[in-house]
Amino acid sequence: MLVVSIVFAALAAALHVYIFWMESLAWRGPRARATFGPATEAEVETTAPLAFNQGFYNLFLAATTVIGIVFALASSSAIGEALILVGTGSMLAAALVLFVSTPGKRRAAVTQGAFPLIAVVTTVIALNV
């Protein structure tokens, strides 16, 4: 079960690195606009600092998860699994906040939260088997 957990945690981390790229590095580009919705040039410029900061949150969640994966693969202690749960649990919590707070973004919330949800469930099962 830990292998399944690691696979889904890695997918969640990769998705969050991609979100980091769109929010922090490509916010003004066509891909970010297509993903996050139509916006005027003024809106894009006004929200750029916020998106830049938010992107780094996503990167840090991905980094925590990747460090957890490395520990899970290299160690027999539960440190790796704990870090996987911190990273993917935070990703899942953020997706739930988006789902509840912004009904128009529910599809994005499900996309953002699916891999972390599976990683959390399978990690908890792996820890209890």
Backbone torsions as a table, in degrees:
resi	resn	phi	psi	omega
1	MET	NA	-30.8	179.3
2	LEU	-62.7	-35.0	178.2
3	VAL	-62.1	-43.0	177.8
4	VAL	-62.4	-43.7	177.9
5	SER	-57.4	-47.1	-178.3
6	ILE	-64.3	-41.6	179.0
7	VAL	-60.7	-48.1	-178.2
8	PHE	-72.4	-32.0	174.2
9	ALA	-64.6	-40.7	177.9
10	ALA	-65.2	-41.0	176.7
11	LEU	-63.3	-41.5	177.7
12	ALA	-62.5	-43.6	179.1
13	ALA	-63.1	-43.4	179.3
14	ALA	-61.9	-42.6	177.9
15	LEU	-61.5	-40.7	-179.0
16	HIS	-72.8	-27.9	171.5
17	VAL	-67.1	-40.5	176.5
18	TYR	-62.7	-42.3	177.1
19	ILE	-63.1	-41.3	174.8
20	PHE	-54.9	-48.5	-178.9
21	TRP	-57.7	-47.3	-178.5
22	MET	-64.8	-43.0	-174.7
23	GLU	-78.1	-39.9	-172.8
24	SER	-96.9	-28.7	-174.1
25	LEU	-114.3	-27.8	-174.3
26	ALA	-123.3	24.1	-175.2
27	TRP	-55.8	-36.6	-176.5
28	ARG	-85.0	-2.3	-175.4
29	GLY	-89.7	170.6	-176.2
30	PRO	-66.4	-33.4	-178.5
31	ARG	-66.4	-43.7	178.8
32	ALA	-64.6	-41.0	178.8
33	ARG	-64.4	-40.3	179.1
34	ALA	-66.0	-35.6	-178.5
35	THR	-76.3	-44.9	-172.5
36	PHE	-96.3	-0.4	175.4
37	GLY	104.9	160.4	-178.7
38	PRO	-65.4	142.7	179.0
39	ALA	-150.6	149.3	175.7
40	THR	-76.1	165.3	176.7
41	GLU	-57.8	-40.6	-179.7
42	ALA	-63.3	-42.0	178.4
43	GLU	-64.7	-40.7	178.7
44	VAL	-61.5	-46.2	-179.2
45	GLU	-66.5	-39.4	-179.6
46	THR	-66.7	-39.0	-176.4
47	THR	-89.6	-7.2	-177.0
48	ALA	-55.7	-46.1	178.9
49	PRO	-64.0	-36.3	177.9
50	LEU	-66.8	-44.3	179.2
51	ALA	-64.0	-40.1	178.5
52	PHE	-57.2	-48.8	179.7
53	ASN	-64.2	-45.5	-179.3
54	GLN	-62.4	-37.1	177.4
55	GLY	-58.7	-38.7	179.4
56	PHE	-68.4	-32.5	172.7
57	TYR	-57.5	-45.5	179.2
58	ASN	-62.8	-40.2	178.5
59	LEU	-63.6	-42.0	-179.5
60	PHE	-66.7	-36.0	175.6
61	LEU	-65.0	-41.2	177.6
62	ALA	-63.8	-43.0	-179.5
63	ALA	-62.8	-43.4	177.4
64	THR	-58.6	-43.3	-179.7
65	THR	-65.3	-43.9	179.9
66	VAL	-64.5	-41.5	176.6
67	ILE	-61.4	-40.0	176.1
68	GLY	-61.3	-42.6	178.2
69	ILE	-60.7	-44.8	179.5
70	VAL	-60.0	-46.7	178.8
71	PHE	-64.0	-40.0	-179.5
72	ALA	-63.0	-35.6	-179.6
73	LEU	-79.8	-27.7	-172.2
74	ALA	-104.0	-6.8	-173.0
75	SER	-136.9	154.4	176.8
76	SER	-94.9	-2.0	177.4
77	SER	-81.2	172.1	-178.4
78	ALA	-91.4	11.3	-179.8
79	ILE	-59.5	-44.9	-179.4
80	GLY	-61.2	-46.7	179.7
81	GLU	-62.9	-39.0	178.0
82	ALA	-61.8	-44.1	178.9
83	LEU	-67.8	-36.8	175.3
84	ILE	-60.3	-43.0	179.2
85	LEU	-66.9	-38.1	177.1
86	VAL	-62.5	-49.4	-177.8
87	GLY	-65.9	-54.0	-175.9
88	THR	-74.2	-30.7	175.5
89	GLY	-64.5	-39.9	176.5
90	SER	-67.0	-39.4	175.8
91	MET	-60.3	-44.9	-179.8
92	LEU	-63.9	-42.9	178.6
93	ALA	-61.3	-42.4	178.6
94	ALA	-63.3	-39.5	177.8
95	ALA	-64.7	-38.9	177.9
96	LEU	-65.5	-39.9	176.9
97	VAL	-62.0	-45.3	178.1
98	LEU	-61.5	-43.6	-178.5
99	PHE	-60.7	-44.8	-176.2
100	VAL	-76.8	-38.8	-171.8
101	SER	-85.6	-23.5	-173.9
102	THR	-135.3	86.9	-176.9
103	PRO	-54.9	-31.7	179.5
104	GLY	-69.8	-13.7	-178.6
105	LYS	-110.2	19.6	-176.8
106	ARG	-63.7	-37.0	177.6
107	ARG	-62.0	-43.0	177.4
108	ALA	-63.3	-38.9	179.4
109	ALA	-63.8	-41.3	178.6
110	VAL	-65.8	-43.2	177.4
111	THR	-60.3	-45.7	-178.3
112	GLN	-68.2	-29.9	-173.5
113	GLY	-100.5	-11.6	-174.5
114	ALA	-64.2	-52.5	-179.9
115	PHE	-62.2	-45.7	177.6
116	PRO	-61.0	-38.4	178.6
117	LEU	-59.6	-47.9	179.8
118	ILE	-64.4	-39.4	178.7
119	ALA	-63.7	-43.3	179.7
120	VAL	-62.9	-48.9	-178.0
121	VAL	-61.6	-47.0	-177.4
122	THR	-70.8	-30.5	176.8
123	THR	-68.9	-43.0	177.4
124	VAL	-62.0	-41.7	177.2
125	ILE	-62.9	-44.4	180.0
126	ALA	-60.7	-36.3	179.6
127	LEU	-72.2	-21.9	-175.4
128	ASN	-106.4	4.5	180.0
129	VAL	-96.1	NA	NA
